[in-house]
């Protein structure tokens, strides 16, 4: 890492088991020899060595290559012999017995790793798409749920409003019924009073007539008594009785002069 501009590095025959991730900072490497070690895997960001042209991985313990290997676009020579490679990768890499085979191995392995990277990218895209669709579905379900809850709240609010309106109408109707009943009772209570009032003047009138009649009867009685006293008693010679007797005789004479009254008196006298 202290030699970032190194271009050629030979680490063959060192029994290396792994490489640190900082190893990939040697981005100026053009030729790298890691043959005859015990490497089981390469760093995941091995593809950062974009200037690498010659790579020797002979006689290691590699089974697969990192997907970032596809980024080694300048790789022109590759040796993967004597590694327990995945059968598909081993078939793609083939032998590296001469310069031509090693160059073909580099081209074919790069194509294979690019295909794997593209497939992983597609899978990642499908996964992201599925996650986005799932997120959209969850959002749609959440919106539908919220809309349903709003509808439920709206319906409950409408039902509550309708219930309050019915209660108000019922209270109003009951109040009107009470007022109507009270008014009816009031009218009924006023009717007898009004109906009982008219007879009062009649009774008053009858009582007044009776009083007048009583007065007249009393006066008549007094007159009769006076006449009787003046006719039958010793008071007939008194000046008052003389006047009364004279008045009585004059009235009686006047009445007898009337023909009709004479007939009536005649009939009465006959009876």
CORVEN-V971493 format. One record per helix or strand of 3 or more residues. SS is the DSSP state (A for helix, B for strand). FROM is the first residue (numbers start at 1). TO is the last residue. If there is no record, write none. Layout:
ss: (SS/SS)
from: (FROM/FROM)
to: (TO/TO)
//
This chain:
ss: (B/A/B/A/B/A/B/A/A/A/A/A)
from: (8/21/31/46/54/67/77/87/99/234/239/259)
to: (10/25/33/48/56/71/79/93/232/237/257/270)
//
